[in-house]
Amino acid sequence: MPHSYISELVHCVFSTKERRNLISEQFQPRLWSFLGGIARKNGFKAIAIGGIGNHVHILLSIPATMPLAKAVQLLKGGSSKWMNDMDGGRFAWQEGYGAFTVGISQQADTIRYINSQHEHHQKRSFEEEFLAFLKKHGISYDLKYVWG
């Protein structure tokens, strides 16, 4: 087989530093759009982006040549700089992130989930949501390291 064909969908989740509400509702569409532009500029795709004031969810399609950690670094670094340029230097993302693989059969449900973050978080906090993702995916964790 002369070519490699890869389908790598990853649901990434990361919060603002100390989970502070630093992303106003009015500003979210601009930030989501900027994150999508970072992905396009760097050769990967942000299929869906959504979130609330203290965190973001991004469904990424990553080529075989792009390590996940590099994609997240580009997204977080570029958007953090942009946000600081826009609001005078008060913005920061948390140090780590969550990344969860998604099968093609779950793509539509994942997009719906990402696009309904405002409704979803009227019932469940970010902290509850993130721990549920870790449990669902069988990821071991020590609570003292989850929140930094």
N, C-alpha and C positions, 0 to 999 in steps of 0.2 A: 504494500500500500504506500504510494508515494507521498501522500499528504496526511496531515493529522487533522482530525475534526473533533472539536471540543465544545461541549455545552456545559459551562460552569456558571450556575446561578447561585448567588450568595446574598442572603438577607443580612445586612449589616445594621447594627444599632449602636449609637454612641450618644452620650449626654454631654451637656455643658458642664463645666467645672463645678463641682459640688452640687450638681443638678439644679443650679439656679435658673430661674425663668428669664433668660437673656434674649430669647428670640420672640419678639412681639408678634401677635397674630397678623398684624398688618405687614410686617416685614418678612414673614415666612415664605410667601410666594417668590420673593426676590432671592432669598437664600436658596430655596429649592432649585430655582432656575440656575443660579450660579454654580451649585454643586453639579448639576447636569452638564453645564459647560465645561467644568473641570474634567469630568469623565470623558466627554467627547474629545477635548483637546489632547487627552493622554491615551486615546486609543481603546477605551472601554466604554460600556454603556451603563447609564443609570436608568433602568426601566421604569422604576417608580420611586418617588421621594415624598415623604410626609413626616409629620411629627407634631409636636406641640412646643411650648415655650422652653422646655428643658431637655429635649432630646430629638433625634432624627432617626428615621428608618430609611434605608436605601436598598432597593433590590438591584444588584449589580450583575451584569454579564461581563465576565472577565476573559480575555483571550489567554491561551496557554503561555504566552510570553510575559504575562503580567502577574507577579506574585501578589496575593491578596494584601499582604502587609504594605506593599508599595502603593497599591490603589487607595487604601484607607489613608495612608500618610499623605498622598497627594490631595485627597478630598479634605481632610481635616486641616492640613497646613495652609492650603490655598484659601479655604473658606474662612479660617480664623484670621488670616491677614486681611482679607477683604472686609470682614465684619469689624475688625479693629479700625480700618481706614474709614469705615462708615460711621462708627459711633464713638470714636475717640479713645480706643484702647482698653475697653472694659471686658472684652469677649475672650473666652477660652473654652476649648473642649476638654473633657476629661482625658486622662492619660490613655486609658485602654479602650476597648470596644468589644462588642459581641459579633460573631459572624457565624451564620447558620446556613448550611447547604439547603438548597431547594430543588426538588425534582421538577422536571418540566410539567408534570401533571399537577403540581401545586402552584404553578406560576400565577394563574388567575386568582386563586384564593389569597395568595401573598400580596398581590397588587391591591385587591379589595381591602385587606387588612391594613396595609400601609396608607391607603387613601382614606380610611375611616378613623384615623388616630384621635381626632377631636371627640368623636362619639365614644370611642373605646375608653378613653381616659376619664370619662365622667363616672365610670364604674370601677376602675382599677388604676393604681398609681404606677408610675414608671418603675419604681423599685419592685413592686409585685409582678409586673409584666416581665421584667428582665430575669428575675429569679425563675419564673415559670418557663421562660425560654431555655435557661440552663438545665432545668430539670427535664423538660420535654426532650432535649437532645442528649441527655445522659452525660452532661458535662459536670465533672467534680469541681467543687469550689470551696474555698474557706471564706466565710462571710467577711472576715476582717480585711480581706484583700479585694473584695468585689467593688467596694465604693471608694477605695483609694485614700 
